[in-house]
Amino acid sequence: MKYYIIAGETSGDLHGANLINALKDVDADAQFRIVGGDRMQQASAENPVIHTSQMAFMGFVEVLANIRAIARNLRTVKADIIAHEPDALVLIDFPGFNLKIAEFAKKAGIRVCYYISPKVWAWNQKRVLKIKRVVDKLFCILPFEVDFYRKWNMEVDYVGNPLLDAIANHTVDTRFAETHRLTDKPIIALLPGSRAMEIRRILPIMANVSRLFPGHHCVVAGAPNFDRQFYEQYMAGLALPVVFDATYDLLKHAEAAVVTSGTATLETALLRVPQVVVYKANPVSILIARMVIKVRFISLVNLITDMLAVRELIQKDCNTDHIADELDLLINNKEYRDNILENYDLLIAKMGDPGASERTAKLITEFLKETNQP
């Protein structure tokens, strides 16, 4: 079978790579065409039609500012899909872009599978009607999504969460500190996000927080689509260590973490590192988001547990003093720290077992075989 797989950002690239490897295990004749990043390129041995670094725009204002680039990417991908005639289009998250591609592919008679549901439960829930119309199979990775879609008379598959796979398959680097020339001081992990616009806004605040913890190594997790020089611009004059392709090792060795809202909050929780979740975006984007978003929390940890399992500091609350106060509790208040870890236990119980990539690959290939029958 020929699979055309699209992931528009760093987290989707990781899940896309795992899915590609799982598809190769169940389909010996699998061929791939990808829109993704370095991990998907390595897994498929194919160059991306477009790299994720050219696609990850987030926020209402930011999307408007890059509307021409987005339109150009859409035209490029649509033309490439028609030219390569895949047996299935496999879309990974990234709904602003991928739902447009799904609609196009459906009209072209291409079977559409969607892995990692768009977060339609958060805002503009009527998008479910479009998903029902243009997506043939939907695979969800958050346990509460099955009931949400059922309310809209749509049956979906819960396949577990691919982060469980990535974490289960990770081998800890016991020489991490030595490799990155860190002393025996305890580590605070700083995860400023994977998008340039996030890093520009949040890393300077994180860097200033590090000044208040001289007894710790404050180490930045670098995204693969940037280099150290990019990060140095936003370190408030400090020379903080930056580690690339080692986020799990960083978290495994960290005493606490400051994490930009996104997939990384869930990874940090699954690795059982006490964290404070932060987010800061264009004020207009946040104003619009608060008008339309229908959920109580922004972090996946709190959404899945349906409670304030970890502290969230957003916009004006995302400042040096508030973050430092929360970090102090996470590091020095045993009762507070233990409560966070108990909340993580509840989360892990809800998440289920590893194997999402394998389950999804099997369901995709079974669906294609069924619909190939006359």
Steps between C-alpha positions, in 0.01 A plus 500: 500500500600860442460725804509879488565618858478863615624639831539875539699539821768339715275282718315372193834418336586269791165323484520483121840330517372240746196438280717458191709237678184321615351507147819346362457215746145417386535590130816366337421694181443834671609809308502847651470861396537740791441853617688500829830544678832330555361199687247415228770548238725253680220245550376515140833564324313766301562874481204705624292679240492779759691498829318568827725802563319674212152425630461548877300822541286524813257767620240705317723801438802287409299299246372819337854635479612186314189444289690512170748234610215278621313540171816415307553187712141391437541538124828307504360208699177475301691484171741243643216277625341493156836431336576201726150345532537346849281214622442692821558843641604485867468832681659565840345774717566852353130558418511850351702359211407133501121537494533706181713223351250238619216678322706522182604134513146378570373679190784338305387154613795436731439318829568724798625379839553749782742407779486723809163668490469875452417661834145582395384444857686817597335746262270516195358156570291510184820412313405143590244519218779570252714221645211255457470610138865494391673242726448126451677377817587703810749376759498679836779512758318664792261279696221757539474555122305178438205620710521847347466368144228257603287798603521605135405149381850427375683183591878533528787275609694573819845359429683615812754779501816484286697681766474182705676321214774760472565497874489121526750471213737760642827381653630739763846645435674437832785726383265792425660743747851410387407522131364851544772613745266548793620484859326313779263789572129404472332584169199714415379422147384796293274405208420821307304329219577396145375804307709811444223731620466309828873498565533873434235583758566240769872419508606848625265455797635151568856633480424767758348235727829310485675795668296427814621139523880521505523162673347327196592439139220656294522311169307586184345228283574597141266416212669321209405767243711769674865535601670633811555841342125543463447432871782730611304802373233445764701403809502846659879513477556162668687203357257227602572145383284391205457130422366371169337164434520424873180636654405169665849464647483856626165437666615167644785684672298806605371582846229727358400659169354817351303390196331693222144376452475229236589135459807549720281545809369147455849360433628666817216351703544150358868525595383603849680834521321766709427795270348842464326563167548839336371675192528846349378599154390804304242678719246520218535126433443424868199734514340324205590158641334580834184599315472175306676226701263286703734319740608587854871427455772537240733215596431143392584377850211699649264427212546123529477488879218757489648692791779745579769233522777750417512879526441703183648851463364679195568845352558757780534216753781357288768711664826448684362536854200268460702231326773520764246472781350187345841347436594560863195301608573219255858470620481575871148414619482120529124488560434717194741298287349169611152628414615574143640148469172350629317698232738351244405151620134576422601626156708193419214269603267679258749492213517122466783295351763564230440376146312789335713501186462124449124507565453792261709340225301178529166683486609704197613197302186304594284792386683523167464126439127513578437795271709345220254212478250523210 
